[in-house]
């Protein structure tokens, strides 16, 4: 089922033996738009008292009560490596985190992508490693995650001009992928909100806070309005 990001944020995370914090944001990889972690404000040690919990530990959410059960103990979460959500999440931190919980590495088997990769359009499937070597035309990617806050208010540009800014995200809680950006078109379409799929993304400038999609303004204009 699809839920907007604002339904995830603020939800209570409940371990096997009690509540451990609240969801503040999600972390996704910028190759497949797959959600990898929930950033949980736990009040624990480290900058801001945040920890990351893999969505693989997530049980069936109670959306009405906004409670997310996780198959962990409160002590495991308490002793988890803390994370500074103001900084990029390194692969070294992920390795430490996965060792702490004895989680498998989702990047096993290599993490190679085409040498021209920036942020490519990909189908909504789990990442399948490309079993090639750098000599055969691929380069090793220095992987890192992005927090969903990095997408908020990012401007979205069609092939022939700007169409608006990202106001929310739609996440599939079964496949754990970002299905749509909710784009507020502001004055251009009388503040109408339209869904834009990451499948149409050509590239992302994270430093410039811009998303470029392979759509025309006319195509966006003719799309249905977003209805949460």
Secondary structure, DSSP 4 states (H G I P E B T S, - for coil): -EEEHHHHTTPEEEETTEEEEEEEEEEEETTT-BEEEEEEE---SSGGGEEEEEGGGB---BTTTTEEEBSS-HHHHHTSPEE-TTSPPPHHHHHHHHHHHTPPPTTTT--EEETT-SS----SS--------GGGTEEE----EEEGGGGTT-EEEETTEEEEEEEEEEEETTTTEEEEEEEE-GGGGTT-EEEE-GGGEEEEETTTTEEEES--HHHHHTSPBP--
